[in-house]
Amino acid sequence: MGRFIVEGEEHELSEEENFPKIIDTGADAWERAVAALVDSEKLLRDAILGLDDSRLEDRLKTKTVYELLHGVVQHNLYHAGQMALLKRAAGRVTTGFLSSGP
């Protein structure tokens, strides 16, 4: 979603994009999901670094690009916290909670 914000596009996620079906829950699937997340975050970081400061006040619907990007970061941190709590509850506490299996 962040990429669309940086590019100035208004995009509504489809149900499949927002809540993709999880078929494989094994360790390999976890590693692929983590790799996809890391790649996505790198792409977003690179897009933000290339964003001209003057674009931060551009509006998409009712919020500025600046506000929307803060929302993306907060949203991702919220879910990272959920993942850490679920892993702890499952007894899988690690120092790098994304680096080990589900």
FENVEN-V66705 format. One record per pair of residues at least 6 apart in sequence whose ideal C-beta (glycine too) atoms are under 8 Angstrom apart, sorted by sequence separation. I is the first residue (numbers start at 1). GAP is how many residues later the second one is. D is the distance in Angstrom with one decimal. If there is no record, write none. Layout:
i->I gap->GAP d->D
i->I gap->GAP d->D
This chain:
i->4 gap->6 d->7.4
i->58 gap->6 d->6.6
i->59 gap->6 d->7.8
i->87 gap->6 d->6.5
i->94 gap->6 d->4.8
i->4 gap->7 d->4.1
i->22 gap->7 d->7.9
i->57 gap->7 d->5.4
i->58 gap->7 d->5.0
i->87 gap->7 d->7.4
i->56 gap->8 d->6.5
i->57 gap->8 d->7.3
i->60 gap->8 d->6.2
i->63 gap->8 d->7.5
i->92 gap->8 d->6.7
i->56 gap->9 d->5.3
i->57 gap->9 d->6.8
i->92 gap->9 d->7.6
i->1 gap->10 d->7.1
i->55 gap->10 d->5.6
i->56 gap->10 d->4.1
i->87 gap->10 d->5.2
i->92 gap->10 d->7.8
i->1 gap->12 d->6.8
i->84 gap->13 d->4.9
i->51 gap->14 d->7.6
i->83 gap->14 d->6.3
i->83 gap->15 d->7.4
i->80 gap->18 d->7.8
i->48 gap->21 d->6.6
i->44 gap->28 d->7.2
i->41 gap->35 d->7.4
i->6 gap->38 d->7.4
i->3 gap->40 d->6.3
i->7 gap->40 d->7.4
i->3 gap->41 d->6.2
i->6 gap->41 d->4.1
i->2 gap->42 d->4.2
i->6 gap->42 d->6.2
i->3 gap->44 d->5.8
i->6 gap->44 d->8.0
i->2 gap->45 d->7.1
i->6 gap->45 d->5.5
i->2 gap->46 d->7.7
i->8 gap->47 d->7.3
i->8 gap->50 d->6.4
i->10 gap->50 d->5.6
i->9 gap->51 d->8.0
i->10 gap->51 d->6.4
i->8 gap->52 d->6.9
i->5 gap->55 d->6.5
i->8 gap->57 d->7.5
i->6 gap->59 d->7.4
i->5 gap->60 d->5.9
i->38 gap->60 d->7.9
i->37 gap->61 d->7.3
i->5 gap->63 d->4.6
i->6 gap->63 d->7.5
i->5 gap->64 d->6.0
i->34 gap->64 d->5.1
i->34 gap->65 d->7.2
i->2 gap->67 d->6.5
i->5 gap->67 d->6.7
i->2 gap->70 d->4.3
i->31 gap->70 d->7.6
i->1 gap->71 d->6.2
i->30 gap->71 d->5.0
i->30 gap->72 d->4.5
i->29 gap->73 d->8.0
i->27 gap->74 d->4.1
i->27 gap->75 d->7.1
i->25 gap->77 d->6.3
